[in-house]
Amino acid sequence: MFIEQPPFIYRLLFPGGIWRMPSKEEKVIYLTFDDGPIPEITPWVLDVLDQYNIKATFFCVGDNVRKHPEEYAEVLRRGHSVGNHTFNHIQGLKTRTANYMKNAELASQYIDSPLFRPPHGHLRLPQFFRLKKNYHIILWDVVTRDYSKRMTPEQVLDNVKDYTRNGSVIVFHDSLKAEKNMKYALPLAIEWLKEQGYVFKTIEEGLAQYDHETIEAIVTNHHNSENDNRELARDYR
């Protein structure tokens, strides 16, 4: 569970980071896709989303956008949101802050978005606070682990079923590494989520529901304790 759904202690490290956005009016989830766009996978994901009439958020690697501008343009043309995932998918904990910021800034030349997601979810605190001046830092409530060779396609689907709750930000990957697991799990996950009554929104649609103070309150309440997490989930169902 530590990997699939980060514990509140880890979330405390990044005050103001967005992990989850529950709604009082409806059961909502946010599908997100990391590491694209690439021609081998991203068009398939777009077709699946079209099939179910769903909009999602793609956290794109800047160098992939540079290499595959047609795929990036198609993501936007079909009405999805995008976010910055650095230019080279670099690991924040292994990178000096100045170099990390330069890499994110380079990606911003190709990706026009107020959203940022750090690769692997790893950031040094100075990186986090500098990025937060210009971006909403989007993390996650559920990571499917579709990228892992240790996971079967069925286990990836089970991660969605076991950990999703109102307001979950769910991570899939439009990458070659995730292809087998993701192609099995994504359509079945969407069908299951629809059966459970979830509404699908982009991250930007979710943020638009709240003013800054409300977002901060949700994040703060969500971090207090596991009991508070359960209460918040109950209150927003």
MDAnalysis code that builds the backbone (N, CA, C; Angstrom):
import MDAnalysis as mda
import numpy as np

u = mda.Universe.empty(711, n_residues=237, atom_resindex=np.repeat(np.arange(237), 3), trajectory=True)
u.add_TopologyAttr("name", ["N", "CA", "C"] * 237)
u.add_TopologyAttr("resid", np.arange(1, 238))
u.add_TopologyAttr("resname", ["MET", "PHE", "ILE", "GLU", "GLN", "PRO", "PRO", "PHE", "ILE", "TYR", "ARG", "LEU", "LEU", "PHE", "PRO", "GLY", "GLY", "ILE", "TRP", "ARG", "MET", "PRO", "SER", "LYS", "GLU", "GLU", "LYS", "VAL", "ILE", "TYR", "LEU", "THR", "PHE", "ASP", "ASP", "GLY", "PRO", "ILE", "PRO", "GLU", "ILE", "THR", "PRO", "TRP", "VAL", "LEU", "ASP", "VAL", "LEU", "ASP", "GLN", "TYR", "ASN", "ILE", "LYS", "ALA", "THR", "PHE", "PHE", "CYS", "VAL", "GLY", "ASP", "ASN", "VAL", "ARG", "LYS", "HIS", "PRO", "GLU", "GLU", "TYR", "ALA", "GLU", "VAL", "LEU", "ARG", "ARG", "GLY", "HIS", "SER", "VAL", "GLY", "ASN", "HIS", "THR", "PHE", "ASN", "HIS", "ILE", "GLN", "GLY", "LEU", "LYS", "THR", "ARG", "THR", "ALA", "ASN", "TYR", "MET", "LYS", "ASN", "ALA", "GLU", "LEU", "ALA", "SER", "GLN", "TYR", "ILE", "ASP", "SER", "PRO", "LEU", "PHE", "ARG", "PRO", "PRO", "HIS", "GLY", "HIS", "LEU", "ARG", "LEU", "PRO", "GLN", "PHE", "PHE", "ARG", "LEU", "LYS", "LYS", "ASN", "TYR", "HIS", "ILE", "ILE", "LEU", "TRP", "ASP", "VAL", "VAL", "THR", "ARG", "ASP", "TYR", "SER", "LYS", "ARG", "MET", "THR", "PRO", "GLU", "GLN", "VAL", "LEU", "ASP", "ASN", "VAL", "LYS", "ASP", "TYR", "THR", "ARG", "ASN", "GLY", "SER", "VAL", "ILE", "VAL", "PHE", "HIS", "ASP", "SER", "LEU", "LYS", "ALA", "GLU", "LYS", "ASN", "MET", "LYS", "TYR", "ALA", "LEU", "PRO", "LEU", "ALA", "ILE", "GLU", "TRP", "LEU", "LYS", "GLU", "GLN", "GLY", "TYR", "VAL", "PHE", "LYS", "THR", "ILE", "GLU", "GLU", "GLY", "LEU", "ALA", "GLN", "TYR", "ASP", "HIS", "GLU", "THR", "ILE", "GLU", "ALA", "ILE", "VAL", "THR", "ASN", "HIS", "HIS", "ASN", "SER", "GLU", "ASN", "ASP", "ASN", "ARG", "GLU", "LEU", "ALA", "ARG", "ASP", "TYR", "ARG"])
u.atoms.positions = np.array([
    [0.821, -1.210, 0.000],
    [0.000, 0.000, 0.000],
    [0.854, 1.260, 0.000],
    [2.064, 1.196, 0.554],
    [2.919, 2.383, 0.618],
    [3.161, 2.951, -0.769],
    [3.307, 2.072, -1.770],
    [3.559, 2.548, -3.121],
    [2.259, 2.975, -3.782],
    [1.239, 2.124, -3.698],
    [0.000, 2.390, -4.414],
    [-0.718, 3.628, -3.900],
    [-0.678, 3.858, -2.598],
    [-1.358, 5.011, -2.003],
    [-0.454, 5.600, -0.924],
    [0.247, 6.682, -1.234],
    [1.223, 7.229, -0.288],
    [0.596, 7.564, 1.060],
    [1.250, 7.226, 2.159],
    [0.705, 7.497, 3.491],
    [0.735, 8.984, 3.815],
    [-0.058, 9.378, 4.790],
    [-0.182, 10.804, 5.115],
    [1.143, 11.394, 5.564],
    [2.014, 10.585, 6.155],
    [3.310, 11.108, 6.607],
    [4.125, 11.600, 5.416],
    [4.099, 10.841, 4.320],
    [4.821, 11.266, 3.120],
    [4.199, 12.532, 2.548],
    [2.876, 12.607, 2.585],
    [2.178, 13.773, 2.039],
    [2.496, 15.035, 2.834],
    [2.786, 14.877, 4.112],
    [3.129, 16.024, 4.950],
    [4.389, 16.737, 4.473],
    [5.247, 16.026, 3.758],
    [6.498, 16.620, 3.294],
    [6.266, 17.718, 2.276],
    [5.114, 17.684, 1.591],
    [4.860, 18.627, 0.509],
    [3.577, 19.407, 0.780],
    [3.602, 20.364, 1.694],
    [2.398, 21.131, 2.016],
    [1.897, 21.904, 0.806],
    [0.648, 21.725, 0.498],
    [0.079, 22.396, -0.660],
    [0.164, 21.592, -1.935],
    [0.846, 20.448, -1.924],
    [0.802, 19.562, -3.083],
    [-0.585, 18.945, -3.201],
    [-1.027, 18.713, -4.416],
    [-2.366, 18.175, -4.643],
    [-2.279, 16.665, -4.828],
    [-2.862, 15.939, -3.890],
    [-2.897, 14.478, -3.945],
    [-4.289, 13.972, -4.292],
    [-5.283, 14.747, -3.916],
    [-6.664, 14.275, -4.002],
    [-7.597, 15.475, -3.948],
    [-8.695, 15.441, -4.728],
    [-9.654, 16.544, -4.729],
    [-11.076, 16.001, -4.663],
    [-11.553, 15.665, -3.476],
    [-12.911, 15.133, -3.346],
    [-13.960, 16.208, -3.583],
    [-15.154, 15.772, -3.907],
    [-16.270, 16.679, -4.165],
    [-17.444, 16.322, -3.265],
    [-18.145, 17.331, -2.775],
    [-19.341, 17.093, -1.975],
    [-20.538, 16.750, -2.851],
    [-20.490, 17.174, -4.122],
    [-21.645, 17.023, -4.993],
    [-21.679, 15.692, -5.735],
    [-20.514, 15.087, -5.971],
    [-20.475, 13.885, -6.794],
    [-19.218, 13.089, -6.480],
    [-19.224, 11.824, -6.878],
    [-18.026, 10.995, -6.764],
    [-17.164, 11.264, -7.989],
    [-15.999, 11.817, -7.772],
    [-15.168, 12.257, -8.883],
    [-13.788, 11.624, -8.782],
    [-13.204, 11.319, -9.939],
    [-11.809, 10.885, -9.989],
    [-11.123, 11.585, -11.160],
    [-9.794, 11.567, -11.108],
    [-8.979, 12.267, -12.095],
    [-7.975, 11.275, -12.679],
    [-8.195, 10.866, -13.918],
    [-7.239, 9.995, -14.597],
    [-6.076, 10.835, -15.101],
    [-4.862, 10.377, -14.830],
    [-3.674, 11.058, -15.334],
    [-2.737, 10.035, -15.970],
    [-1.962, 10.527, -16.934],
    [-1.025, 9.670, -17.674],
    [0.334, 10.355, -17.703],
    [1.366, 9.627, -17.310],
    [2.720, 10.169, -17.231],
    [3.616, 9.607, -18.331],
    [4.617, 10.406, -18.693],
    [5.808, 9.985, -19.442],
    [5.680, 10.057, -20.955],
    [4.511, 10.326, -21.516],
    [4.369, 10.469, -22.952],
    [4.744, 11.887, -23.384],
    [4.325, 12.249, -24.602],
    [3.611, 11.394, -25.550],
    [4.589, 10.606, -26.417],
    [4.168, 9.399, -26.799],
    [4.938, 8.610, -27.759],
    [3.967, 8.003, -28.768],
    [4.393, 7.843, -30.013],
    [3.467, 7.374, -31.053],
    [3.011, 5.939, -30.864],
    [3.782, 5.134, -30.128],
    [3.414, 3.730, -29.951],
    [2.243, 3.539, -28.986],
    [2.050, 4.450, -28.043],
    [1.077, 4.234, -26.966],
    [0.036, 5.344, -26.859],
    [0.461, 6.586, -26.931],
    [-0.453, 7.699, -26.664],
    [-1.684, 7.701, -27.558],
    [-1.574, 7.460, -28.873],
    [-2.794, 7.437, -29.691],
    [-3.791, 6.373, -29.235],
    [-3.304, 5.229, -28.788],
    [-4.214, 4.187, -28.276],
    [-4.952, 4.685, -27.042],
    [-4.229, 5.339, -26.129],
    [-4.871, 5.878, -24.927],
    [-5.941, 6.889, -25.312],
    [-5.630, 7.761, -26.245],
    [-6.600, 8.769, -26.676],
    [-7.850, 8.127, -27.257],
    [-7.671, 7.069, -28.023],
    [-8.829, 6.381, -28.602],
    [-9.698, 5.742, -27.516],
    [-9.063, 5.149, -26.512],
    [-9.830, 4.553, -25.411],
    [-10.608, 5.632, -24.664],
    [-9.974, 6.744, -24.389],
    [-10.664, 7.830, -23.690],
    [-11.825, 8.363, -24.518],
    [-11.626, 8.467, -25.825],
    [-12.723, 8.889, -26.702],
    [-13.880, 7.898, -26.653],
    [-13.531, 6.623, -26.645],
    [-14.558, 5.578, -26.627],
    [-15.487, 5.735, -25.427],
    [-14.927, 6.149, -24.295],
    [-15.720, 6.298, -23.074],
    [-16.102, 7.755, -22.791],
    [-15.775, 8.637, -23.726],
    [-16.102, 10.064, -23.591],
    [-15.528, 10.646, -22.300],
    [-14.243, 10.413, -22.093],
    [-13.548, 10.847, -20.880],
    [-12.431, 11.815, -21.249],
    [-12.267, 12.840, -20.428],
    [-11.122, 13.733, -20.543],
    [-10.166, 13.444, -19.390],
    [-8.872, 13.494, -19.680],
    [-7.848, 13.165, -18.688],
    [-6.756, 14.227, -18.716],
    [-5.737, 14.018, -17.907],
    [-4.611, 14.946, -17.833],
    [-3.325, 14.179, -18.125],
    [-2.539, 14.686, -19.073],
    [-1.299, 14.043, -19.498],
    [-0.111, 14.862, -19.003],
    [0.715, 14.248, -18.154],
    [1.934, 14.890, -17.689],
    [3.067, 14.455, -18.615],
    [3.467, 15.396, -19.458],
    [4.326, 15.075, -20.600],
    [5.792, 15.383, -20.318],
    [6.647, 14.531, -20.833],
    [8.088, 14.757, -20.799],
    [8.439, 15.690, -21.954],
    [9.120, 16.779, -21.644],
    [9.383, 17.788, -22.659],
    [10.101, 17.261, -23.882],
    [11.073, 16.383, -23.690],
    [11.815, 15.863, -24.836],
    [10.937, 14.981, -25.712],
    [9.954, 14.307, -25.115],
    [9.008, 13.542, -25.930],
    [8.110, 14.465, -26.741],
    [7.728, 15.599, -26.163],
    [6.942, 16.582, -26.917],
    [7.768, 17.125, -28.074],
    [9.035, 17.391, -27.819],
    [9.921, 17.873, -28.881],
    [10.027, 16.864, -30.010],
    [10.159, 15.587, -29.660],
    [10.336, 14.540, -30.669],
    [9.029, 14.150, -31.347],
    [7.916, 14.311, -30.642],
    [6.628, 13.842, -31.166],
    [5.570, 14.944, -31.067],
    [5.778, 16.052, -31.767],
    [4.829, 17.172, -31.658],
    [3.435, 16.829, -32.160],
    [3.336, 15.899, -33.115],
    [2.012, 15.539, -33.622],
    [1.177, 14.863, -32.536],
    [1.788, 13.981, -31.784],
    [1.061, 13.296, -30.712],
    [0.649, 14.294, -29.619],
    [1.526, 15.221, -29.302],
    [1.196, 16.231, -28.298],
    [0.032, 17.099, -28.771],
    [0.094, 17.512, -30.025],
    [-0.989, 18.336, -30.571],
    [-2.315, 17.589, -30.549],
    [-2.259, 16.281, -30.762],
    [-3.484, 15.485, -30.763],
    [-4.077, 15.382, -29.357],
    [-3.226, 15.284, -28.350],
    [-3.724, 15.294, -26.968],
    [-4.535, 16.561, -26.721],
    [-4.001, 17.693, -27.128],
    [-4.690, 18.967, -26.928],
    [-5.935, 19.065, -27.803],
    [-5.829, 18.616, -29.040],
    [-6.962, 18.724, -29.963],
    [-8.171, 17.958, -29.446],
    [-7.928, 16.857, -28.766],
    [-9.041, 16.045, -28.260],
    [-9.566, 16.534, -26.908],
    [-9.062, 17.657, -26.447],
    [-9.653, 18.295, -25.287],
    [-9.114, 17.893, -23.935],
    [-7.944, 17.272, -23.910],
    [-7.353, 16.857, -22.641],
    [-6.456, 17.957, -22.076],
    [-6.179, 17.879, -20.788],
    [-5.252, 18.798, -20.136],
    [-3.843, 18.207, -20.166],
    [-2.860, 19.087, -20.029],
    [-1.465, 18.643, -20.006],
    [-0.753, 19.279, -18.823],
    [0.367, 18.662, -18.443],
    [1.203, 19.192, -17.382],
    [2.666, 18.922, -17.666],
    [3.524, 19.645, -16.987],
    [4.975, 19.558, -17.127],
    [5.494, 18.399, -16.273],
    [6.288, 17.523, -16.889],
    [6.871, 16.362, -16.197],
    [8.389, 16.369, -16.360],
    [8.955, 17.565, -16.423],
    [10.362, 17.865, -16.704],
    [10.700, 17.547, -18.161],
    [11.873, 17.990, -18.580],
    [12.286, 17.773, -19.967],
    [12.867, 16.385, -20.176],
    [13.598, 15.883, -19.199],
    [14.293, 14.594, -19.345],
    [13.862, 13.542, -18.340],
    [12.713, 13.739, -17.694],
    [12.224, 12.789, -16.692],
    [13.289, 12.561, -15.620],
    [13.767, 13.650, -15.058],
    [14.871, 13.546, -14.110],
    [14.363, 13.341, -12.685],
    [15.221, 12.745, -11.883],
    [14.920, 12.398, -10.498],
    [15.346, 13.553, -9.591],
    [14.362, 14.153, -8.912],
    [14.657, 15.328, -8.112],
    [15.668, 15.100, -7.005],
    [15.601, 13.942, -6.351],
    [16.498, 13.685, -5.230],
    [17.944, 13.505, -5.671],
    [18.153, 13.220, -6.945],
    [19.502, 12.997, -7.459],
    [20.024, 14.185, -8.263],
    [19.274, 15.285, -8.257],
    [19.607, 16.429, -9.099],
    [19.696, 17.699, -8.262],
    [20.714, 18.495, -8.493],
    [20.834, 19.774, -7.802],
    [19.646, 20.654, -8.162],
    [19.217, 21.457, -7.218],
    [18.015, 22.262, -7.419],
    [18.129, 23.168, -8.638],
    [19.265, 23.814, -8.820],
    [19.432, 24.711, -9.966],
    [19.271, 23.955, -11.280],
    [19.849, 22.763, -11.366],
    [19.735, 21.966, -12.590],
    [18.314, 21.457, -12.790],
    [17.654, 21.106, -11.691],
    [16.268, 20.634, -11.794],
    [15.372, 21.748, -12.320],
    [15.544, 22.939, -11.813],
    [14.724, 24.061, -12.256],
    [14.975, 24.380, -13.722],
    [16.214, 24.290, -14.162],
    [16.518, 24.521, -15.574],
    [15.832, 23.484, -16.451],
    [15.801, 22.234, -15.985],
    [15.176, 21.172, -16.763],
    [13.670, 21.385, -16.858],
    [13.046, 21.766, -15.748],
    [11.612, 22.054, -15.766],
    [11.309, 23.261, -16.644],
    [12.174, 24.275, -16.587],
    [11.974, 25.470, -17.407],
    [12.112, 25.138, -18.890],
    [13.056, 24.271, -19.224],
    [13.198, 23.852, -20.617],
    [11.934, 23.151, -21.090],
    [11.380, 22.288, -20.253],
    [10.134, 21.610, -20.621],
    [9.004, 22.602, -20.834],
    [8.992, 23.685, -20.066],
    [7.914, 24.669, -20.181],
    [7.924, 25.380, -21.527],
    [9.043, 25.330, -22.239],
    [9.090, 25.911, -23.579],
    [8.269, 25.096, -24.573],
    [7.994, 23.844, -24.230],
    [7.217, 22.954, -25.090],
    [5.832, 22.663, -24.516],
    [5.666, 22.841, -23.207],
    [4.418, 22.474, -22.523],
    [3.896, 23.698, -21.785],
    [2.825, 24.281, -22.293],
    [2.239, 25.474, -21.681],
    [1.168, 25.030, -20.696],
    [1.513, 25.015, -19.421],
    [0.589, 24.488, -18.422],
    [0.931, 25.022, -17.034],
    [-0.079, 25.239, -16.186],
    [0.171, 25.610, -14.790],
    [0.363, 24.400, -13.875],
    [0.408, 23.201, -14.465],
    [0.497, 21.969, -13.682],
    [1.894, 21.372, -13.789],
    [2.394, 20.838, -12.685],
    [3.690, 20.160, -12.682],
    [3.583, 18.899, -11.845],
    [4.118, 17.816, -12.376],
    [4.246, 16.582, -11.593],
    [5.698, 16.116, -11.643],
    [6.339, 15.934, -10.495],
    [7.723, 15.467, -10.483],
    [7.815, 13.991, -10.845],
    [8.721, 13.612, -11.739],
    [8.929, 12.195, -12.012],
    [9.216, 11.425, -10.722],
    [8.586, 10.276, -10.597],
    [8.707, 9.404, -9.422],
    [8.091, 10.020, -8.165],
    [7.564, 11.235, -8.264],
    [7.040, 11.911, -7.081],
    [8.118, 12.391, -6.137],
    [9.354, 12.478, -6.624],
    [10.487, 12.808, -5.766],
    [10.955, 14.238, -6.007],
    [11.016, 15.008, -4.938],
    [11.520, 16.377, -5.000],
    [12.287, 16.692, -3.721],
    [13.333, 17.483, -3.852],
    [13.914, 18.121, -2.683],
    [12.984, 19.267, -2.274],
    [12.947, 19.586, -1.004],
    [12.054, 20.655, -0.555],
    [12.337, 21.997, -1.236],
    [13.599, 22.389, -1.455],
    [13.819, 23.644, -2.187],
    [13.235, 23.600, -3.602],
    [13.308, 22.450, -4.254],
    [12.705, 22.315, -5.580],
    [11.194, 22.492, -5.495],
    [10.594, 21.846, -4.502],
    [9.143, 21.924, -4.340],
    [8.690, 23.364, -4.152],
    [9.329, 24.085, -3.248],
    [8.862, 25.443, -2.944],
    [9.137, 26.413, -4.089],
    [10.200, 26.196, -4.837],
    [10.439, 27.056, -6.000],
    [9.435, 26.763, -7.108],
    [9.150, 25.506, -7.341],
    [8.165, 25.163, -8.368],
    [6.773, 25.649, -7.987],
    [6.461, 25.602, -6.705],
    [5.127, 25.969, -6.242],
    [4.811, 27.441, -6.496],
    [5.823, 28.262, -6.712],
    [5.584, 29.671, -7.016],
    [4.887, 29.844, -8.362],
    [5.101, 28.902, -9.273],
    [4.572, 29.042, -10.630],
    [3.635, 27.921, -11.056],
    [3.547, 26.856, -10.263],
    [2.767, 25.685, -10.667],
    [1.899, 25.181, -9.517],
    [0.828, 24.503, -9.891],
    [0.171, 23.581, -8.975],
    [0.973, 22.281, -9.025],
    [1.455, 21.814, -7.899],
    [2.219, 20.567, -7.859],
    [1.230, 19.425, -7.682],
    [1.100, 18.614, -8.719],
    [0.113, 17.537, -8.743],
    [0.811, 16.218, -8.457],
    [0.427, 15.581, -7.384],
    [0.985, 14.278, -7.034],
    [-0.085, 13.227, -7.302],
    [-0.399, 12.345, -6.358],
    [-1.422, 11.340, -6.658],
    [-1.940, 10.696, -5.390],
    [-3.112, 10.122, -5.525],
    [-3.718, 9.342, -4.451],
    [-3.602, 7.850, -4.740],
    [-3.555, 7.485, -6.031],
    [-3.430, 6.076, -6.435],
    [-2.459, 5.989, -7.603],
    [-1.405, 5.219, -7.449],
    [-0.542, 4.901, -8.583],
    [-0.762, 3.432, -8.923],
    [-1.089, 3.157, -10.178],
    [-1.481, 1.801, -10.578],
    [-0.309, 0.834, -10.635],
    [0.895, 1.363, -10.761],
    [2.114, 0.558, -10.929],
    [2.069, -0.254, -12.220],
    [1.444, 0.308, -13.231],
    [1.387, -0.366, -14.527],
    [2.763, -0.524, -15.156],
    [3.723, 0.265, -14.720],
    [5.083, 0.240, -15.247],
    [5.919, -0.924, -14.714],
    [5.460, -1.587, -13.666],
    [6.289, -2.554, -12.944],
    [6.229, -3.947, -13.570],
    [7.396, -4.525, -13.797],
    [7.465, -5.897, -14.292],
    [7.012, -6.899, -13.237],
    [6.977, -6.471, -11.987],
    [6.545, -7.356, -10.905],
    [5.023, -7.448, -10.803],
    [4.335, -6.569, -11.518],
    [2.876, -6.523, -11.445],
    [2.269, -7.233, -12.646],
    [1.235, -8.030, -12.397],
    [0.464, -8.595, -13.501],
    [-0.586, -7.578, -13.927],
    [-1.122, -7.714, -15.135],
    [-2.197, -6.807, -15.544],
    [-3.372, -6.829, -14.576],
    [-3.684, -8.008, -14.059],
    [-4.799, -8.124, -13.114],
    [-4.518, -7.366, -11.816],
    [-3.276, -7.394, -11.363],
    [-2.921, -6.673, -10.135],
    [-3.004, -5.161, -10.333],
    [-2.648, -4.713, -11.518],
    [-2.768, -3.283, -11.819],
    [-4.229, -2.852, -11.735],
    [-5.105, -3.651, -12.315],
    [-6.540, -3.362, -12.225],
    [-7.005, -3.388, -10.773],
    [-6.530, -4.355, -10.013],
    [-6.916, -4.450, -8.603],
    [-6.476, -3.216, -7.813],
    [-5.342, -2.629, -8.183],
    [-4.910, -1.421, -7.482],
    [-5.927, -0.295, -7.635],
    [-6.503, -0.183, -8.813],
    [-7.546, 0.825, -9.019],
    [-8.753, 0.509, -8.144],
    [-9.171, -0.743, -8.157],
    [-10.365, -1.133, -7.402],
    [-10.155, -1.023, -5.892],
    [-8.964, -1.339, -5.435],
    [-8.717, -1.400, -3.992],
    [-8.499, -0.029, -3.358],
    [-7.947, 0.921, -4.111],
    [-7.503, 2.163, -3.489],
    [-8.250, 3.414, -3.936],
    [-9.028, 3.333, -4.997],
    [-9.731, 4.529, -5.467],
    [-10.822, 4.947, -4.493],
    [-10.930, 6.244, -4.289],
    [-11.976, 6.828, -3.452],
    [-12.344, 8.187, -4.049],
    [-13.360, 8.803, -3.487],
    [-13.811, 10.089, -4.002],
    [-12.659, 11.091, -4.025],
    [-12.394, 11.640, -5.204],
    [-11.345, 12.634, -5.350],
    [-9.988, 12.095, -5.712],
    [-9.859, 10.782, -5.898],
    [-8.549, 10.195, -6.192],
    [-7.964, 10.730, -7.496],
    [-6.690, 11.070, -7.442],
    [-5.883, 11.327, -8.633],
    [-5.167, 10.019, -8.938],
    [-5.484, 9.417, -10.085],
    [-5.003, 8.078, -10.436],
    [-3.950, 8.185, -11.535],
    [-2.853, 7.456, -11.383],
    [-1.747, 7.519, -12.336],
    [-1.633, 6.241, -13.154],
    [-1.740, 6.400, -14.478],
    [-1.305, 5.407, -15.452],
    [-0.120, 6.004, -16.213],
    [0.471, 5.227, -17.106],
    [1.609, 5.696, -17.892],
    [1.406, 5.358, -19.369],
    [1.528, 6.366, -20.236],
    [1.520, 6.085, -21.673],
    [2.974, 5.918, -22.126],
    [3.536, 4.785, -21.715],
    [4.939, 4.470, -21.985],
    [5.058, 3.023, -22.441],
    [6.163, 2.714, -23.100],
    [6.385, 1.339, -23.556],
    [6.510, 0.384, -22.377],
    [7.113, 0.852, -21.304],
    [7.304, 0.004, -20.127],
    [5.971, -0.438, -19.525],
    [4.969, 0.416, -19.643],
    [3.661, 0.126, -19.042],
    [2.682, -0.503, -20.024],
    [3.076, -0.648, -21.284],
    [2.123, -0.983, -22.344],
    [1.263, -2.207, -22.036],
    [1.876, -3.323, -21.713],
    [1.114, -4.557, -21.514],
    [0.093, -4.405, -20.389],
    [0.553, -3.951, -19.238],
    [-0.346, -3.825, -18.090],
    [-1.418, -2.771, -18.320],
    [-1.010, -1.640, -18.865],
    [-1.947, -0.538, -19.043],
    [-3.026, -0.866, -20.064],
    [-2.650, -1.528, -21.161],
    [-3.642, -1.843, -22.190],
    [-4.685, -2.836, -21.687],
    [-4.302, -3.673, -20.765],
    [-5.287, -4.572, -20.154],
    [-6.137, -3.821, -19.139],
    [-5.478, -3.076, -18.258],
    [-6.170, -2.537, -17.086],
    [-6.999, -1.293, -17.370],
    [-6.554, -0.432, -18.274],
    [-7.231, 0.854, -18.433],
    [-8.697, 0.725, -18.830],
    [-9.041, -0.008, -19.900],
    [-10.469, -0.094, -20.247],
    [-11.309, -0.725, -19.146],
    [-10.784, -1.762, -18.511],
    [-11.539, -2.423, -17.444],
    [-11.668, -1.520, -16.218],
    [-10.629, -0.750, -15.934],
    [-10.700, 0.192, -14.817],
    [-11.752, 1.260, -15.081],
    [-11.783, 1.776, -16.296],
    [-12.780, 2.792, -16.636],
    [-14.183, 2.234, -16.480],
    [-14.398, 1.029, -16.980],
    [-15.732, 0.427, -16.873],
    [-16.122, 0.217, -15.411],
    [-15.176, -0.242, -14.600],
    [-15.475, -0.460, -13.181],
    [-15.766, 0.860, -12.478],
    [-14.975, 1.874, -12.765],
    [-15.184, 3.179, -12.137],
    [-16.541, 3.763, -12.512],
    [-16.924, 3.593, -13.765],
    [-18.244, 4.066, -14.181],
    [-19.347, 3.302, -13.454],
    [-19.169, 2.004, -13.305],
    [-20.166, 1.202, -12.587],
    [-20.310, 1.654, -11.136],
    [-19.217, 2.156, -10.559],
    [-19.251, 2.639, -9.173],
    [-19.819, 4.051, -9.056],
    [-20.130, 4.645, -10.188],
    [-20.743, 5.973, -10.170],
    [-19.779, 7.136, -10.187],
    [-18.518, 6.887, -10.545],
    [-17.546, 7.971, -10.577],
    [-17.701, 8.822, -11.831],
    [-17.466, 10.117, -11.665],
    [-17.404, 11.080, -12.754],
    [-15.930, 11.385, -13.012],
    [-15.554, 11.477, -14.287],
    [-14.163, 11.704, -14.668],
    [-13.954, 13.181, -15.006],
    [-12.905, 13.774, -14.445],
    [-12.586, 15.167, -14.738],
    [-11.087, 15.329, -14.938],
    [-10.712, 16.425, -15.606],
    [-9.300, 16.773, -15.699],
    [-8.871, 17.464, -14.407],
    [-7.572, 17.518, -14.191],
    [-7.059, 18.200, -13.006],
    [-7.480, 19.667, -13.006],
    [-7.408, 20.318, -14.149],
    [-7.784, 21.727, -14.204],
    [-9.259, 21.922, -13.893],
    [-10.106, 21.005, -14.312],
    [-11.519, 21.083, -13.942],
    [-11.686, 20.934, -12.436],
    [-10.911, 20.047, -11.837],
    [-10.988, 19.877, -10.394],
    [-10.547, 21.122, -9.646],
    [-9.428, 21.700, -10.071],
    [-8.929, 22.903, -9.410],
    [-9.901, 24.062, -9.543],
    [-10.614, 24.111, -10.663],
    [-11.547, 25.220, -10.902],
    [-12.731, 25.201, -9.940],
    [-12.978, 24.065, -9.290],
    [-14.091, 23.975, -8.348],
    [-13.804, 24.700, -7.042],
    [-12.540, 24.966, -6.777],
    [-12.145, 25.472, -5.472],
    [-11.404, 26.795, -5.601],
    [-11.540, 27.632, -4.590],
    [-10.631, 28.759, -4.487],
    [-9.376, 28.289, -3.751],
    [-8.386, 29.156, -3.663],
    [-7.100, 28.751, -3.087],
    [-7.258, 28.280, -1.646],
    [-8.079, 28.995, -0.870],
    [-8.235, 28.645, 0.540],
    [-8.856, 27.267, 0.702],
    [-9.816, 26.938, -0.169],
    [-10.470, 25.636, -0.068],
    [-9.499, 24.520, -0.412],
    [-8.700, 24.710, -1.452],
    [-7.686, 23.714, -1.814],
    [-6.737, 23.499, -0.642],
    [-6.265, 24.584, -0.025],
    [-5.340, 24.450, 1.092],
    [-5.997, 23.711, 2.253],
    [-7.293, 23.962, 2.488],
    [-7.997, 23.289, 3.578],
    [-8.126, 21.802, 3.313],
    [-8.426, 21.441, 2.061],
    [-8.540, 20.029, 1.701],
    [-7.202, 19.332, 1.908],
    [-6.129, 19.971, 1.438],
    [-4.803, 19.377, 1.584],
    [-4.441, 19.227, 3.054],
    [-4.690, 20.276, 3.847],
    [-4.334, 20.237, 5.261],
    [-5.127, 19.170, 5.998],
    [-6.426, 19.146, 5.794],
    [-7.255, 18.139, 6.454],
    [-6.836, 16.742, 6.050],
    [-6.476, 16.593, 4.781],
    [-6.118, 15.279, 4.262],
    [-4.837, 14.763, 4.895],
    [-4.004, 15.686, 5.372],
    [-2.708, 15.289, 5.912],
    [-2.742, 14.978, 7.405],
    [-3.807, 15.342, 8.097],
    [-3.763, 15.305, 9.554],
    [-3.489, 13.922, 10.117],
    [-4.273, 12.913, 9.685],
    [-4.089, 11.563, 10.199],
    [-4.879, 10.610, 9.349],
    [-4.643, 9.317, 9.528],
    [-5.422, 8.345, 8.786],
    [-6.890, 8.432, 9.171],
    [-7.198, 8.726, 10.441],
    [-8.592, 8.890, 10.841],
    [-9.221, 10.063, 10.123],
    [-8.483, 11.167, 10.020],
    [-9.003, 12.323, 9.304],
    [-9.222, 11.993, 7.840],
    [-8.324, 11.184, 7.264],
    [-8.498, 10.791, 5.870],
    [-9.809, 10.046, 5.689],
    [-10.106, 9.126, 6.595],
    [-11.348, 8.371, 6.478],
    [-12.556, 9.284, 6.658],
    [-12.442, 10.251, 7.586],
    [-13.549, 11.175, 7.798],
    [-13.768, 12.052, 6.578],
    [-12.665, 12.512, 5.982],
    [-12.785, 13.341, 4.791],
    [-13.423, 12.561, 3.663],
    [-12.997, 11.316, 3.490],
    [-13.594, 10.491, 2.441],
    [-15.088, 10.320, 2.682],
    [-15.467, 10.111, 3.952],
    [-16.886, 9.947, 4.269],
    [-17.654, 11.239, 3.997],
    [-17.092, 12.373, 4.433],
    [-17.791, 13.644, 4.305],
    [-18.012, 14.033, 2.855],
    [-17.116, 13.612, 1.980],
    [-17.204, 14.045, 0.592],
    [-17.845, 12.999, -0.302],
    [-18.442, 11.955, 0.285],
    [-19.147, 10.985, -0.532],
    [-20.572, 11.458, -0.772],
])
